[in-house]
Amino acid sequence: MINLPRDRMDQLVKRFDMLEAQMAAGPDPEAYVKMASEYAELEGMARKVRELRATERERADLEALLADRSTDPEMRALAEEELPAIDARIEALQKDMQILLLPKDAADERSAILEIRAGTGGDEAALFAGDLFRMYERYAAAKGWKVELVSASEGDAGGYKEIIATISGRGVFAHLKFESGVHRVQRVPATEAQGRIHTSAATVAVLPEAEEVDIDIRPEDIRIDTMRASGAGGQHVNTTDSAVRITHLPTGIMVVSAEKSQHQNRARAMQILRARLYDLERTRLAEERSESRRLQVGSGDRSERIRTYNFPQGRVTDHRINLTLYKLDRVMEGELDEIVDALIADHQSKLLAEAGTN
């Protein structure tokens, strides 16, 4: 049997019951929203704890029945037959609780900023960047998330040299955070007369969306420039005089937004800048905590090749977990759950292994 922190589980159920009572009493709307968020986070764990306790009581009753010499042979046989199934249920519930009690990434429930940039491969890399963006768009649509374009620099033959979008919804970052890295494609370009397979790449970055309370950006630390979208900032989706470029002077981070409204561009650019600074701080803290850094799927380095999309063979391979699927067409249509779930499971297993050595 797995050794679980009983006191923590008791506190968890007690807190859940307290929240339930307070919400039923009808607090003010602002307090209710905060309570509802914590309630939703604890609900699954509290239910699992109660299920585990009930199953453990069931096992104790069976053991008492078997220990009682007056139990008739037929009842004893039934109890002995049921015991292995009860033990299997307890073990499964304990494993579930282990995962639920793992340290949570504070950013997991947040929305995210998706950035895709064409790498080596010229026009083919830009086309692949476009394919990746559509793949994530379809995945987001299937999850009920909202995708909003921030800026895009189109490739000469289609696709994108760079594209940035926000993906809004609950748990976006938890599902997409392992997508950061170099994605490689192997296929025959439409312009290739000899039918030779070309290799090109695109870099994906997924950043958790930051709140204003997370990152304090001082007015004197930024420079804001307005410009035409087709000027120095690159060729964007909308050609307009209202494009905004914000430069964060201490870090040199530069963000461009080129929608139709200058006010909207400023807000969007600040949103991206806040996310990048928040990601920078998360990375710094992760590097300080070397054990945490070691447990990430891959190194987290965006220069690391994480996945290959081989079109001639119809396969996609994630190199971090040695997962190969022969359904590339469906993956490109946004069916990413199998890959995402495998990456999350691998991350959890490493956290469990680390917890077992402490």
Summary of the structure (lengths in Angstrom):
residues: 358
radius of gyration: 25.7
end to end distance: 17.9
largest distance: 90.6
contacts: 1065
relative contact order: 0.10
helix: 50%
strand: 20%
